[in-house]
């Protein structure tokens, strides 16, 4: 069974409902399953310990089970023509053949767009995604299949558990 975990911070300068909507746009989930907790973080400006400060944010997490949680992402990758980019991102962040992770920009997600983020790139914190499956390569081949001359080579279907 596929398990998708998404996590994202909500800072005091952000509207909580807007950030949740951004996550929902890419990963439809039942909001009642959302867990959020307030945390205090210590940060620095450019890693300089003399500029240390504390900030409070709300860390939110949702765990979804089943392929359906990835159907919107599957469609958006094709609509935006970024299957090749997604495939490189997923394969490059694969963990032990049973999981992979990536991050998305909140602002793009709010506009129903997939835009990959790199660590430290998203000043308000990204939507972090962690996907587990018994054979992650099979899942990646379905979500972001190989291409030939820019044409997506769709697999014949998704194997059942």
Phi, psi and omega in degrees: 000140179280134174236123179246125177245127174242142180224143179202144176273151172236113183271160182303335180276357181254152174275118183306316182295326179292317180294319177297320177299319178302314179295318180297328181298328182260323183232088179300124180218166178278111183306336179294340179272000182283130176248129178228142176219145181277132179228154175251127181246148173253132182228167174225161176267121181053032176073008181277115183298340178288345182254025183296137176211161178248144177222152179249137175215171178249118177268127182244147182213143174221141176243127181241146180238133177113155181294332183303331181293345181254358184299319180294314177301315178307312181292316182296323179300322180284316180300321182274352180067036182241029181299316181297317179297315180298317181300313177300318180297313183294312181294324180288344181241027179282143182236113174054023178071004181236001181199160169210161183219156177198170180232148179235148175286133179297316184298318178295317180299325179298331179262021179061036180239145175263120176223113184288142178246156174248159182306132178081356184278332186260103187301330180262013179085138181271175165271113181267135184235133178229118184242129180243140177200151185300329177226089188296330180297320177298318179295315179297321178297331176279314185290315182220079185292166176298162178233160174224120182054038178082359180263129180288127178266086185297135175290164183291347181159181180252126180296141179278154177293000000 
